[in-house]
Amino acid sequence: MSRNQLDQETSPYLLQHKDNPVHWRAWNREALEEAEAANKPILLSIGYTACHWCHVMNHESFANEEIANVINANFIPIKVDREERPDIDQIYQTAANASGGQGGWPLTAFLTPKGDPFVLGTYFQPETFKTLLDQVTGVYRDEGDKIAENTERMNGLLANLWSRDLRGPLGDAPLDLAGLRVGQRYDVFFGGMTGQPKFPNFAHTELLLRALLRTGIPQFTLLLNTTLGNISQGGIYDHVGGGLHRYATDERWLVPHFEKMLTDNALYVSMLLLAWQYERNPLYQVRIEETIAWALREMKVNDGFAASLDADTDGQEGRYYIWTEAEIDAALSGTASQRFKQIYNVSSTGIHEGFNILNRTGAQSAFLANEADEALFAKQRQMLLEVRNRRTPPLRDDKVLADANGMMIAALARAGAVFRRTPWTTAAIQAFDFVEKALGDGDRLYHSWRNGKRGKESFSDDYAHMINAALALWEATNDRRYFKRAQAWTHMLNEHFWDMQNGGYFTTSDEADPLIIRPRPVFDNAMPCANGLMPGLLCKLYLATMDQQYRARSNAIIEAFSGEVSRAFISMPSYLNSLDTMVNTMQVVIVGPVTSPKTHELVSAVMGRSLPGATLLLVDPAEQLPEGHPAYGKKMEGGMPTAYVCYRMVCAQPITNPVTLSQALQMPLRIAPATPQPMPAPMGQA
């Protein structure tokens, strides 16, 4: 094919490359067959819309006629949007890391016509890239044995990671040990994992919170608040418009990489909510409100949410978000701008290439030190936002992704229930309905949607995150349709993604076009993976139904990867968080009329406590829980709505007073036996 074919795609990232002189194809069967027929290697380039270095390589190399001619003559060039095809990205990113290199975006991979990788890298400067193209062309033409040796070794590494039996002993008290070992890797001064760059890694932060709730060890409180406080006050947070940037390039969270991802912000809201429920830090509530306001203002696509905002504007990374002191003075003219500059650390030199990135770090910038000041700062930030809105905005990738939307729906549903913000709950319901309609087909899901067109059928992560969203809405609204939808999607996962030999879920379904391997990951990347999330979600389904199939499948996932915990605990925080949910099997059952204000007072008491692994069941007095449930047969006491706190399948005494219930839930796990033995059947075992 002698032309660039990306004009036929809907992905904003692929469309950015439609005018390249490189004859790009999308990843499809026809492109692979063309490579085999021509016996040409594949040049695979993977990136995404918000990726700064993807734009750089595009302008420097893929828009270069000389380089394009070399590529077109010697390779079949394929361009992939990693958000649209996370399965392809997962395979070749893992191959890049497993080969001793470093993954990242843009990923540049050279493959055989069958798709086997033999050379992998990331960004290359133009001259280096031209040299590499010539070298790969020569090796492919003259050194077939060397290519075969490389691909065989690479395929062996991937099979060892995803296709072998990973079962093994969990050891004694794996949760507390993992909490301590993760805590030891945290930066006690600025929070987050030590070193730089720094990613928020909210699944790890939740792991520390769960360790705190289990043990009461005060050092976990320090790590938790240091991390969330510095993220929320640092430059990684957008103090003008709300929302979190992707990561910080420095250890103090001051200089971000300026892209904004829906997934990061959904996880940020969810983590702040758990932390606020624990200790009512007003900073966390404000950041929740601001981040949700940003998402509803800037990320809506119909009733769903867009994937990301680009890091670059006007050819400069972060230009939309950064300020000179003169720009601040002009925007805030007539107000107490000097005080604002002191609090937000604005100077004539700035902290990033002569520009200021607003932040509130330092003793002089403490949040809520003065309420009158905070009211003024809010008005000044609005003035800055109005000025910023006149700048060229960053490109928005308006794909609607099932997994990312599931994460934001869950965050909105839980935050709406906790803070009684009906608009947030409504936004969650509307987004859920949109995903069902636009990305759903019966019980099947599709991964992406844009401009009325669906992309590939969904991956296991899509089902897992939408199951989580459905359960969050069920607990927030008590509407059984969400619970039934969670059950139906769980059935699809079990039918089409389960590994019958080793256990766990594959990324791709058994009906998907085959790749060189079916990934079966348990390690989290930018978002929690299905094998990390699903044990805890299956536990919730089991506790609500007493259906032993859910229990068995939940335990089977834990067992499938149990041998990895001692070696790679740092990479599997979601799996460990699910194990915590399963071991402690905490439920709060409230028996009372749904319309009763007294019932809602008890529900509010539950919502006011940080219970990351708990399941809330609201039972009408005319209903009956399934036989075998620890609260089976429990009634209202004295005609009053009544709560039963059930821990490890044993219910405590009935509670009718919301204050008493709140006190009972304050640190419920500290009364637990110190060393649970979770295998072989972790749920409810002491």
C-alpha positions, 0 to 999 in steps of 0.5 A: 500500500503506497499511502498513509492509511490513518485518515480512516481511523477515529483515534485522535492520536492516529489522526495526528499522523495521517499527513506523515509521509510515512505510509502508516497502517493501523494494527490489523490482519491486513497489515500483518499479512502484507508484511508476510507477503513482502517479507519485510520487518514491521516498524511498530510505533506506539504512543498516545495523544497526550504524550510529549515525546510522541509529538517530538518524534513525530515532528522530528522523524515521522514528518521527515521525507528522507526518514519516511522514504527509508521506512517506506522502502524497508518496513511495514510501518504500523502506528498504534494508539496505546489507549485504544489497543492496551493489549498490544502496548502491554506485550511490547512494553513488557518485552522492552522491559524484559529485554533489559531496556526501558519501556515508555512512549513513544515505543519504537519496536521492530518486529518480524512479519509474525509480530515477534519483537527483536529490537525495541526502544523508545524515543530516538533523535533523528540522526540516531533513528536513521542509523538504527533504521539502516542497521535493522534493515541490514540485520534483517536482510543478512542475519536471520539466525540472529533475528531468530535467536532474539525472538526466541529469547524474547518470547521465552521471557514473555511466556515465563512472565504470563504463561507459567504457573505462578502459584506458591505459598503466601507466607505468614501475615503477607498483608502486614509485611507488604504494608511495612515493606512498601512503607519502607520505600516511601519518602518520609519528607515528601511522600510517594516512592523515593526517587524521581520522577514521581508518580502518585501510585494511589494503589500503593497509598491505599495499601498503606491506608489499609495497613493503618486501619488494620494495625493502627501504626502511626507511621502509616498516618505520616506517610499517608498525609505526607504523600497526599498533602504534598501532591495536593499542594505541589505543582503536580496539582493544577491550582487554577483549574483543578485536576492532577497532572500525570507525574512530577519530574522532581522528588518534591512534586513541584514540576509536573509532566503536564498531561492530564489523564482521566484515570489518574484523576479518578484514582486521586478522587477515590484515594482522597475520599478514603483519606478524608473519611479517615480524618476529615482533612479539609484540604482533601475535601476541597481537592475532591470538589475541585477535581470533580468540577474540572472533570465535569467542566472539561472532560465530558463527552456527551454523558461520558468522559474523555481520556486525556488532555495533552501536555503541549500547547503552541509547541511548548510543554505545559505552556497552558498552565505556567505563568510569568510573574508579569502575567500573574500581576496583570491578571490579578491587577487591583487585588492583593496580588503580592499576598497571592504570589507569596502563598503560591510561590511566584517569583521573577525567575520561576521554578521551570525554565523561567516560568512559575508553576503554582504550588503551596509548599512551604510553611507560609502556604499552609491551607486554611491558615486564614479563611478570609485569605482562602476566600480571596485566593479562590476569587484570584484563582478564578481570575487566573482561570478566566485569563487562561481560558483565552490561551490555546487549550491543550488538545483533548483526546475525546475517546470514551474508554470503558475502563477509564470511565468505570474508574471515574463513575466509581469515584463520582458515585462514592463521593456523591454518596459520602458528601450527599452531592446529588449532581455527582451521583447523577453524573455517575449514573449518566456516564454509566448509562452512556457506557452501557449504550455506546460501548455495550452490546447485550452483556458485551462491552467494547473498549473505546468509542469516538464520534459514534464509532466503537473500537475493539471489543473490551479487555478484562480491565474494562469489565473489571472497572465497570463492575467496580462502577456498577457495585459503587452505584449499587451501594450508593443508590440501592438500585439492584439493576447495577448489581445485576449488571455487575453479575452479568459482566462478571459472567462475561469475564469468567466465560471468555477471559479465564485461564483454564490452565493456570487461573487468572484472567487474560487481558484479551478474550478467547474471541479476539484476534490472536497476538503473539501471546495472551497477557495474564498480568497481575502487576498494576501499571497506570491503573489497577489491573483486572487480576488485582481488582477482581478478587475483591469485587468477587468477594463483594458479590459473594457476600451479597449473594452467598453464591459459592462460585464467586468465592471459589473464583476469588480464591482461585485468582489469589492462588493463581498469583500467590507465588509472586507476592514475596518476589514482586509485592511492590508491583501488585498493590491492587492484588494485595488490597483485594486480599485485604478485602477477602481476609477481613470480609467486612459488611455493614448490613442495615435493615430498615425501610429505604424511605426512612430518615432513620435508615439514611442516618445509619447509612450516613454513619457508614459513609462517614468512615474509611472502610475501603474493603467493606460492603454495605447492604441495605435490606428492606424489612420485607426482604430476606438475605440469602441463607448462610449469610451471617445476618440471615434472619436479622430484624429491626430492633424495637421497630427501628432501622438497625445496623449489624457490623459483620466481620469475618462472617460474624455479626456484632450486636445490633445498633440503632443509633448512628453515633454508636454505629460511627464509633463502632466503625472507627477502627474496626479491624484492630480488634481482629486476630493478629495473623490471619491465615488466608490460604487456601480459602482466604475469605473469612478465615482467621 
